Amino acid sequence: MKKINAGVVLGVALFTSATLVQADELKFAHFAPVKYPLHGGLFVPLSEQIAKDTAGKLTIRVYPGVN
């Protein structure tokens, strides 16, 4: 029997598993409350831009922190 290179096997396994898993919505929770500038000034616009750039194939749901 021939020895199989473990690196090749691992690489093939990771490649095939990565192609099988597809996310269409990611969840992003952060510490800042809704009124904090990071929420409305960075996190929400970033999630909207990602949705726009991917033609809606990837969306990010933003969960702000509590007051």
C-alpha positions as CSV (number, residue, x, y, z in Angstrom):
1,M,0.0,0.0,0.0
2,K,1.1,3.5,-0.7
3,K,1.4,6.1,2.0
4,I,-1.0,9.0,1.6
5,N,0.3,12.4,2.5
6,A,-1.7,13.7,5.5
7,G,-1.4,17.2,4.2
8,V,-3.0,16.4,0.9
9,V,-5.9,14.6,2.6
10,L,-6.4,17.4,5.0
11,G,-6.3,20.0,2.2
12,V,-8.9,18.1,0.1
13,A,-11.1,17.7,3.2
14,L,-11.0,21.4,4.0
15,F,-11.6,22.4,0.4
16,T,-14.6,20.2,-0.1
17,S,-16.2,21.1,3.3
18,A,-15.6,24.8,2.6
19,T,-17.5,24.5,-0.7
20,L,-20.4,22.7,0.9
21,V,-21.0,25.3,3.6
22,Q,-22.6,28.5,2.5
23,A,-24.0,31.2,4.7
24,D,-26.5,33.7,3.5
25,E,-26.9,35.6,6.7
26,L,-24.4,36.2,9.4
27,K,-25.2,37.5,12.9
28,F,-23.1,40.2,14.4
29,A,-23.6,41.1,18.1
30,H,-21.7,44.0,19.6
31,F,-21.5,45.8,22.9
32,A,-22.6,49.3,21.8
33,P,-26.2,50.4,22.4
34,V,-28.3,51.7,19.4
35,K,-27.6,55.3,20.3
36,Y,-23.9,54.8,20.3
37,P,-22.1,56.2,17.2
38,L,-20.5,52.9,16.3
39,H,-23.8,51.2,15.8
40,G,-25.4,53.7,13.4
41,G,-22.2,55.1,12.0
42,L,-20.2,51.9,11.3
43,F,-21.9,48.6,12.0
44,V,-25.2,49.2,10.2
45,P,-23.8,50.9,7.2
46,L,-21.1,48.2,6.8
47,S,-23.8,45.5,6.9
48,E,-25.8,47.4,4.3
49,Q,-22.8,47.8,2.1
50,I,-21.9,44.2,2.2
51,A,-25.5,43.2,1.3
52,K,-25.3,45.7,-1.6
53,D,-21.9,44.5,-2.8
54,T,-23.0,40.9,-2.8
55,A,-26.3,41.6,-4.5
56,G,-28.1,40.3,-1.3
57,K,-26.4,36.9,-1.4
58,L,-24.8,37.7,2.0
59,T,-26.5,39.8,4.7
60,I,-25.5,40.6,8.2
61,R,-28.0,41.0,11.0
62,V,-26.7,43.4,13.6
63,Y,-27.6,42.9,17.2
64,P,-26.7,46.0,19.4
65,G,-25.9,45.8,23.0
66,V,-28.4,46.8,25.7
67,N,-28.4,50.1,27.6
